[in-house]
Amino acid sequence: MSSESAKQRLDKVLSSLGVDPKKSLGQNFLISDNVIGKILKATENFQFKNLLEIGPGAGALTSLLINKDANFKVIELDRVFSQYWRDQGLEVIEADALHVDWDKWNLPETLLVSNLPYQISSSLVIDRSLDEAPLTGMVLMFQKEVAQRIRAEIRTEHYGMLSVIAQNFWEVAMVSEAGPGDFWPPPRVASRVLSFKPKSVTGFDRNKFLKFVKQGFSQRRKLLRSNLSGILSAEKRLQLDEWLLGQVQNPQARAEELSPDMWRRLFLEMS
């Protein structure tokens, strides 16, 4: 690792560019050498030839990831930082990560690493879960509440559509906590880093599965049969009651009473 601290590297880059963090782009720069070290260590659990980082910003991770033996690209929306990393010799995709042509950039054996802008984190996980040829893995920073939703267990307040989708397609593990003081400027919320290893899940339409789960959780207080009634035939609704009775011993079950695996089995039964 660099002999300079992350904060020293940040100050140097921001000073050279004459810029300040942009709140509109969710720019809270990671300055904790401890958290950065844990993220870098987590990348060692994956074998990859291509490395992709979203939102390199001033380079808390980038300046160290660049030393990895991999084909390294970054996605950066900020024009100033995009040019900065081009000047450092990196290939830069200057775009919103949610609107990138992932079929083009999601190459085989690709690891995604990012201190994600909070406003795109949930959508990015869902989008990458729908890839038929998934990434080799992901190591991502989230707002703590989003991280809790991703790993939530059934019948808990954080369990929902994001939990079901993420846990069906990824083995998700904890990497590190990160408090407001680990960033500059400090955000108002705590953060958490998670790692994602893809599960081998095939044989069904991932996009249709997402719509099915989303419909099931559309009104949490309603019974699952009520939420799904609009997309099921009368015959399928009777089949749903029988399935719930057999699987959870309760045709009056709500969406949060089904585990991620049960959601997948229910979808296949109803398809």
N, C-alpha and C positions, 0 to 999 in steps of 0.2 A: 504493500500500500504506500501511498505518497507520504513523504515526511511532513508535508503540510497538513493541518487539520482541515476538515470539510468546511468549517467557517472561514478559514483563511483562503481556501480556494474560491469560495463563493464571493468573498469581498473583492478578491483580485479580478474575477471575471466581471462582476457587476460594475466595478470601477472602470475597467478598461472599455466597457460598452456604454457607460454613462446611463444605465437604466435602473429602474426600481421594479420590485415585484408587481405584477398586474393582478389585481383582485378579480377582474373579469375573466381571467383565464385560470383562476384557482392556483396561482403561483405562490405556494408556500414551500420554500426550498429546504430540503433535508440537510441538517448540519450535524447530526449525531454520528460520530465515527463508530460508535458501538452498533447502532442499528444498521449502518452501511456495511459493517463487517459481517453481520448476520445475513444480510441479503446476499452478499457475495458468496458466503459459505453455502447458502441454500442453492445457488446456481450450480455448485459442484455435484449436486445430487442428480443432475441431468447430463445426458450425452447429447451434444448439439453441434451442428456445423454452422448454423446461422443464428445470429443474435439480434433481437429487435427490441428497442426501447421506445416507449411512448413518453413524450414530454421530458426530454433530457434537461431542458432549462439551462441552468448555469453549470450542470455537470457533476453534481455530487456523486452520482453513480457512474455517469458516462466516462469521466476521466479515468476511472478504474476498470470499467468494463471493456474499455478500448484495448486493454492489454490481454484480453482473452484471445485464445487461438480460435477465432471464428469470423465469419463474414458478418460484419456489424453494420446495421442500419438504424436510423432513428426516425421517429415520426414527431414532428414539432410544428405546432400551429403558429407560434410567435415568430414573426418575420425576422426580428433581430437575432434571436437565438438560432434560427434556421441558418442564417448566413454565417453566424459564428462557427457552427459545427461544420459547415461546408469548408470554411477556411481552415479547419483542423484536419480536413481530408476525409471526413465521413460522408457517406451517402445519406442525404436527408430527403424524407418525404414530407413536404411542407403542406400539411392538411390536418383536418379534424380526424382523429383516430376512428371515430364512429362512421366516417364516410370514405375511408380508404378502401380501395379495391383489394380486399383481403385474399381473393383468389390469386392475385398477382404477387402479393408479398408474403403470404403464408407458405413459404417454401418447406420442403421436407426437412425434418430435423431442426426445427426453429424453436428457440426458447424466447419467450416474451418476458421482459423485466420492466417494471415501472413503479414509480411513486405517482400513482394515478391522480389526475385532477378528480376531485370527489364527484363532480357533477356527471361524469361519464362512467364511473366505476361499475355500477350495476348493469348498465346496458352493455358494456364491453364484455363482462363475464357471460351474459346471456348470448350475445352474438358469437363469441368464440366457442360456446357450448354447442352451437348449431352447425359448426363446421363438420362436414362429412370426413375430411382429412384433418384431424385435430393437430394443434401445435404439440411439439414434444413436451412442453410444459410451460408454466407461468409462475413468476414470483412477483406478487403485486401488493402494493400498499393501498389500504382502504381506510375510510372513516370507520372507527371501531364498530359502530352500529351496523354498518353494511357487512363487515366481517362476521359479526354475530349472526346476521340473517343467513349468510352463506353456509355457516356450519351448524345452524340451529337444529335441535332435535324436535321430534313431533310433540304436539300438545304444549308447545311453549310459545310465548308471545312473539318471538322473532321468527318462528317457523312460517314459511310461506312459499310462494311461487319461486322466488330466487333460490331458496334452500333446495327445493325439489329438483330444479334444473341443474344447479351446480353439483349436487351430490349424485345425480344420475350419471353425469359424464366425467366427473373428476374425483380423484382421491385428494382431499383437501387437508392440509396440515398447517399448524401454527408455526410461524418463523420468529416473530418478534412483536412486542408491544412498542408503541412510540407515543410519547406524550407531547403536548403542545410545545414544550421547551426544546424538543428535538428538531424543530423547524424554525426558519426565519422567513417572514414574520410568523409568530406563533399562531396557529389556527385556534378556534374556540373549542375544538373537539379533540378527543384522543384518536389515535390511529392504531392500525394493526397490520402486520405483513403476513400474508398467507402464500403457501406454495400449492400448485395444482399439477397433479400428474393425471394424464388422460386415462379413462377406463375404456376397455374394449367393449363398446356397446354398438351393436348393429341390428339390422333387420326391421327398422321402422323409420318413419318420416319424422325427423327431429323438429321441423317447423310445425307440423300438425300436432306433435306432442306438446310443444310450447303453448299453442292456442288452447289445447284441451286443459292443460294445467291452469293457465291463466283464467279460463272460464270457471274452473272449479273453485278458484280462490276469489272470484269476482266480488262476492259479498260474504265476508267471513262469518257473519252471524247466521247466515242461512244454511240450511242443510245442503249437503253435497248434491243430493238428488234434485233439489230445487235449482241450484246453480247450473247443473248440467242438462236440465230438462229441455231447454231451448235448442240444444244441438243434438239431442238423441230422439230416435223414433220411439213410438209407444212400446214396441217390442224390446228395444234396447233399455228403456226405462225399467221395465219389469226385470230384465236381465241384470241391471245395475242393483236393484233391490236384493236380488238373490246373491249377487256377488258380495255385496256389503255384509249381508247376513252370514255368509260363509267365511269371509275373511276377517271381519272386525266384530262379528256377532251383533251388528247394529245397523239396520237400514236407515236409521236416523243420524248417521255419522256426518260430521262436518269435515271439511277439506283437511284441516290440520291433524286429523286422526289417522291419516294414511301416511305411511313412511314413503321415502323416495322410491324404493323398489316396488312398493304396492301401487304407487301412481303409474309406474311404467307398465306393470301387469294389467292394471285396470284399463289403461289406454289400449293395449293390445287386445283386450277382451271386447272393448267397445268399438274397435275399428272394423 
